[in-house]
């Protein structure tokens, strides 16, 4: 009789546990598909490396992204997510279900930050942009970019990465390092400068570095994109004739803390980048050129132009001789003092 009672009691307990287990399981399934809150607001949740599942669950409940930290932990363990959650910054909405959150965090679908680098910026300007977006520190970008050993390790035959950090729109996680940013930008440069362009540079008698240097000057001199190949032709023609390039952006690049006012004294001050005084290309790029400027450097227009002057509307007047150039300067730059673009006082 006692054995029967014990058996009945055990059966009852087992049955009760079964019912409780079913109810808990059913409740968790319901919980898995239930949004954490209403209104659909967004929260950027930072999950540091090594943070426990319990701490993550508490943070989710605190920000009203899940309704129960305990149930979230139970669901994660029941479905095997607990050991697959990845650290990072996540964009989560209150309309998401706990399973949606677990899926996102187990796949490492972290929030990406947009970084847009326009053509024609220097490394220093880029570094400031990168830090402003909240990614790598500007000092770290500059330190890496100007370290000759690091530059050589990237396969770049140049003293710095000036000109090689490709202007483009990128998307990075908040945890990206300076090395990560630089690697992505160099990969974009290599994609924009294919092997056939390296061959073209060789045919013109240029190294890749010289091509990037010329492209950077074209980038800084071009106001109207349609003129890139013409501006390139002027510089190619000058180089072939042994003429100085006499281009203002190179002079400006060589002036520390330039205040925006280019003077005759600047033009007469020797620097490695003063193309009013040196012949040929300066020692390196003065900015990062985009794909179209690189293309223009390699495929200049066929012309006899050796001068150009600004029309003050973003375009230029091109000339084949000094007399025509002087007339254009008088017409477009009257009262402006020194004429600009492609030679102020060409020799």
N, C-alpha and C positions, 0 to 999 in steps of 0.2 A: 504493500500500500504506500509506504514511504517512498519507494523507488518510483512509483507511478506519479506521486506528487512532485518529486524532484524533476522527473522527466517533463512533466507538464509545465513546471515553472521555467525550466531551461528553454523549452519550446516557446513559451510565452515571451521570455526575454529576447530570444533570437528573433521572434516575430516582431517584437517591438523595435528592436534594433534595426531590423529590415525596413520597417515603416519609417523610422527616424532617418535612416540612411537614404531612403527613397525621397523623403521630403526635403532633406538637405541637398541631395543631388538635383532634385527638381528646382529647388529654390536657387541653387547656383546656376543652373541652366537659364533660368529666368533672369537672374542677375547679369549673366554674361551678355545678354542682348538688351539690357536696359540702360538708357543714357544716364550719365551721372548727374545731369542737371538740365535746366530748361534755359531757353534764351539763346543758345548756340554761341556763347562767348568763347573767346580763344585765350589760352594761357600757354606761355612758353616755360615748360618745365625742364629744369636742369638736373640731370642725374649724374652725379660725380662718379668717377671710377671707384669700384669697390663698395658702393652704397648697397646696403642690404635690401632685400625684397620688402621687409617690414617698413623700413624708412621710406622707400618709394611709395608703398601703398598709403602710408600716413600722409605723405605730401599730396598724393592724388585726392585723398578725401578732404584734406584741409583746403584745397583749391576747388572743391566741389566738382571734381572730374569723375569721381566714383562715389557711390553712396555708402559703401562700407569697406574700410581698409581690410578688415578681417576676411570678408568674402572675396575680396580681390586676391589676397594671399592664398586662400583656399583654392580659388579657381586656377591661379597660376600653377600651383603644385599639382592639382588634379589633372591638368591638361599638359603638363610638362614644360611650361614656359619659364619656371622659376630659375633655371640654370642657363637660359638663353637670352635673358634681358641684357641689353647693351647700354653702356653709358653714353651720354650726349645730351644735346638740347633738343627737346621735342615740342613741336607745335601741336597742341591738343585742344579739342573743342569739347564743350560740355555736352554736345549732342552725340559724341562718340560713345560707343558701348565699351565696357571693360575688355571684351575680346578684341575690339578694334585697337584699343590701346596696347594690349599685350602683343598683338600682331605687329604693330608699328615698332614697338620697342624691341621685340625679338629679332626683327629684320634690320635694326639700326637705321630706320628711316628718319634721320635727324633733320632738324631744321637747317636749311641752307640760306646763306646770306649772299645777296647779290653784290658783286663788285664790278663796276664798269670803269674801265681805263680807256680814255679817249686817245686818239693818235696825237703824237707830238709832245708827250710829257717826258720829263727827265726822270731818272730813278728817284731823285729826292722828292719830286712832286708825286710820283706813284706811291712812294713809301708813306707819304702823308695821307693819301687817299685810302690806302689799305688800313692804316691805323684808325682813320676817321670812321670807317665802316665797323670797326670793332674787332678786326681780325688780328693779324700779327702786328707786333710793335714796329714802328717806323725804323727805330734804331737797329733792330735785328735784320730787317730787310737791307738796310744800307751797309751794315757790317758784312753780311754775306756777299752782297753784290759787288763790293769793292775789295774783297779779299782775293788776290791773284791766285792763290792755291785753290780756293773754292771754285773760282771761275774756270780754271784749267780742268778741274775735276768734272765739270759739266760739259766738257768737250768744246768750250768756246776759246778760240785763239785771240784773246783780247785782254787788256789789263783790268777791265771791269765788265759788268753786264749791261752797261749803258747801251741802249739801242736794241737789246736782245729780249727784254721783257715785253712780250707782245701785247699791244693794246687790243682788248677784247672784253666781252662781258663774261664774268665767271661766277660760279656759285660754290661757296665753301661752307663747311660746317664751322661753328664757332671755335672748335678745338683745333683748327688748322694751325700749323706752325709756319714760321718764315720760310723754312725749306719747302714745305708743301706748296705754298703760294708760288715761290720761285720755280719749282719743278713744273707746275701746271703752266706757267707763263712761257717757260722755255719750250715745253712740248708744243704749245700753240705756235710759237715762232717756227719751230722745225716743220710743222705742218704747213705753214704759210710760205716756207722757203724750200720747195721740193728739190730733189736731186737735179732735175733738168734745169732749174734756175742756177744751181751751182755750176753746171756745165756752161750755161750762157755767160755767167760772170767770167769764167775762165776764158771763153772766146773773146770777150771784150778786154782781156788783160787785167781784170780785177780779181782780187780775193773776195771772199764772202764778207770779210770785215770792211773792206773798202766799199763794197756795194751797200752795206748797211749804213756806212758813214754818209755816202752820197744820198741815199734814200732819206736819211734823217734831215739833211739840208733841204731836199725837195719838199719834204713834209712841212717844214717850218716856213718855207717861202711860198707855198701854195695857198691861195685864198679861194680860188675857184677850181674845183676838182678837174674840170675839163682842160686846165692848163698844165697839169702835171707833166705830161710828156714833152711839152714845149719848154717848160722850165728845165727839165732834164736835158733837153737838147742843148740849151745854152751852156750848161755846166760841162757837158761832154765836149762841146766845141771849144770851150775855153781850155779844158784840160789838154786836148789834142794840140792846141796852139801854144801851150806853155804859159798861158795867161793866168794871172791870179783870179781866184773865184770871186773875191770882193763881195761877200755876202754877209749882211748884218747879223743874222742869227748865230753865226759861228763866233763872231766877235762877242756878242752878248753872253754866249755860253762860257766864254773864258773870263768873264768879269765876275769876281766874287761879290755876292750881295747886290746885284744889279738893281738900280732904283727905277728903271723904266725910261730913263732919259739917256739916249745914246748920243755922245758928243764926239767932236773931232779928236779930242784927247784920247778917247777910247780907241778910235780908229788908228791912232798913232802909237798906241801902247803895245809893245811886243808881248804876245802870249802864243802858246802852241796852236791856239784856235783862231788867231787873227788872220783871216784869209785876205786882208788888205795888205799884209806884210809877207806872209808865207806863200809859196807856190805849191800847187797841188792840193790834195785833200788834207784836212786837219787829221790829227792822230787817231781820232775815233768819232763815233756818232755823238750828236748833240741832243738827241731825243730818241724816242722809240717810234719808228715809222710803221705805218699800216701796210697792208698787202698791196694797195694800189700805188703807194709811193715806192715800194720795193720793185714793183713791176715797171714803174716809170724809169727807175734807175737802170734797169736792165734792157728796157725797150724804149729808148728815147725817140721822139719824133724826128723825122729827117728834115733838118732845117739848117740855114746858114746864120741863124741868130746868135749873137754873142753879147747882147745887152737886153735888159728889160727894166721897166720902171713902173711903179704902181700908178694906176689911174684913180686911186682913192675910192674905188668901189668894189674892191676884192679881186679885180682883174688887173692885167698888166699890158703895157705896150711893149712889143718886141722890136728890136732893131738889129740890122746887120752891120752897121758901121757907127763910128763915134759921132759923126756930124748929125745923123738922124737921131741918135740917142740924146744928144744935147738938146735938139729941138723938142723932143718928147719930154725931156726933163723940164724945160722952160714952160711947156704947155700944161703939164700935169702937176708940177711941183713948184709953181711960181710962189715965191714968198716962203717956201718951206725950208729954205736953207739947203742942207745937203740932200741931193736926190737919193732915192732908195732903190734897192733891188738890183742885183746883177751888176753892181759897180757904181760907186758914187763918183769917183774920179778915176776911171779905168786907165791902165797903163798899156 
